[in-house]
Amino acid sequence: MDAEPHAMAWSATRSTVAPAARVSHANLSRSRMTRHHRLLLALPLLCWLWGCGGGGGAATNDVPPTVLGATLLQSGANPAAGDRLLLLMSEAVTLVPNALLSDADFALGNGTLGDVGSAPALLDARTVQITLGAGAAIVPGATTIAFAATNDAVKDLGGAFATDGAARTMRTGDGSAPTVSLLTLNAIDAALNGTGAAGGVLQVPRSGFTIDVVWTDLANGIDAELAVLSASVPVSVDGANLPAGSNLLTALIRSDDGNRASWPVRDGVTFPTGALTLTLHAVDGSGMPAVARSFGCRVTSGGDDQRPLERGQLWHLAFDRDLEDYRLDVGGIAASVTILAGANSVPDAWDILRVLGLQSPTPLSNLSPGVDSNEFVQQRFGQILLDELATLFPGIDVSFTLASPGNFPSGSLSVPYASHSFSRICIAGAAASTPTGTLGAALFDANNQTQNDDCEDDLNGQRLGVFLHTFAHVGIRAGATSSFRSTYATFIPELGGTRIGEDPQDGERLLGTRSDVRTTRIDAAIRNLARATAVVCAHECGHSMGLVANSAMPVGLYGNDPVHFPGNSAAASLHIEASFLFPAGAQDVMSAAIDWDAALHPSTGFNSLVLAYLRERALYDRQ
């Protein structure tokens, strides 16, 4: 199986990563860390760093168009000749050349359009404008309008003349059109949905995705009930064919969140494969129409060869690697965590917790039956790690366990997805026998076609896993005022601290029966290391689920694009730096570099396109 490398950096400031032959290594300063991974194409290897357009389409059904809303644009206190009446239609329409729209074309209630002398105008595919004539008499809020069978001026794109329909009450427009600032799928940001500078065409399965809009109107709000969404292609709805140009929203259920609305494409609603353009027409609470917004994408069949999690996935987080021991040395120019060759019968991850003062050679015994303070800290660390991973993978069919589900097939780095029940990754000590800036390394598995073993400790000289040694080594060297150092110096004897379990009252603090400053610091030390570990673990497992495939959609997920995502380093293959889409201080989990404080930020996570991919609502081509 071929493989290519990549690496990631953890830093107080961003570090750059320079590839060297087949494996990329992060170059670290005192304030920087990196991570590693590799690429799996047919078998594994790895290394780590850290279009729109179109109209509404033509409806070919036999249902004639009708009026959905009627809005008056008045120049004075009362409707008068020269004022305009806007009719929002149920589908795209055309106008018969030189034909007038007058009282004779409508069923009017309590009003008249006056002596109409000018032809109507089509403002967009669904909005007809009529200029009122002399003698117009309309009472906003009382006068109603619907097409009559005598209409000879407005017809749909299939040739059916508008007629009948419910009578709509005319209302007065506020003169200010609402704004549709975003039409997208799966709430994917514009920078990642094919409409941004990076280009590409978003690709979705035939069903199961969401259609999302951001719309605003400060004066009267959006009248969502009058929104019309059409497709450029026929759509299957519960086994029946809904022609192109029809209003899809009659088949979907909307949810609202402030100025955002979303329509899940439910089971039973299926789009054909190929190119698709969606067009949204919206009006505000006064009936003023927004400029129609269109979104182009591509629909794929979405077979198992594209879906990353068609059967879900279980990840075993293994803590059993024991290759060496570690010692904190503070006597040199800068403190360092020295790597001591040889196993010591203690998992390397727990050795690193000892260096940071979270484990003690003389732990308090029996905090709970048979559990000493070291084991208690390990259990809390593991549970927080699991909780944080659940937070980082919301709505995604993936789970993590600390309990071993069994053995990975001997001699295999990867096996066919359906042939094994889990993948695994080691939460380990050091990335190599000498200090590096590597935070993690994992196999890259395009489209997640296999179950992967990211616990290999000698893959052509590269260890796989999550490397806590890098947190400790680089973090301690970051300086006394850094957030890392200030969190852990309290517990590191070499820095004047007292290890957890070596203060007689630490048992009460761990059990929650004593609350003081040290309790708060103990909680923060365990929680922060578990959170940072979860972020790195999410990044590494993400690579083994197909993140971040290079190139724009539908070929990839915009990996390795330093032009349009300029935070990317030159070695950012299979990574994306889209942190500009996150709140200040947070980062994209799949960045090629991340710093400690960003890892702890609650908004650090996967970007919107990656989340859609992991939820199988956006799919890239089979690689």
Secondary structure, DSSP 4 states (H G I P E B T S, - for coil): ----EEEEEEESS---EEEETTEEEE---TTEEEEEEE-BSSS---B-------------SSPPP-EEEEEEE-SSSS--TT-EEEEEESS-EEE-TT----GGGEEEESEE--B--S--EEEETTEEEEE--BT-EE-TTT-EEEE-TT--SEEETTSPBP-EEEEEEEEE--S---EEEEEEETT--GGGTTSSTT----EE-SSS-EEEEEEE-TTT-B-GGG-EEEESS-EEETTEEE-TTS-GGGGS--EEETTEEEEE--TTEEPPSEEEEEEEE-BBTT-PBPPPEEEEEEE----TTT-S-TT-EEEEEE-----EEEEEE-SSSS-EEEEEES--SS-HHHHHHHHTTSS-SSPPP-SBTTB-HHHHHHHHHHHHHHHHHHHHSTT-SEEEESS---PPPTT-SEEEGGGSS-EEEEEES-SSSS--S--EE---BGGG-EEEEET-S-BTTB--EEEHHHHHHHHHHT-TTSHHHHHHGGG-GGGT---TTSSTTHHHHHHTS--SHHHHHHHHHHHHHHHHHHHHHHHHHHHTTTTT-BBSTTTSSSBS-TTTSTT--TT-TT----GGGS-TT--BTT-SEE-HHHHH-TT-B--HHHHHHHTTSS-PPP-
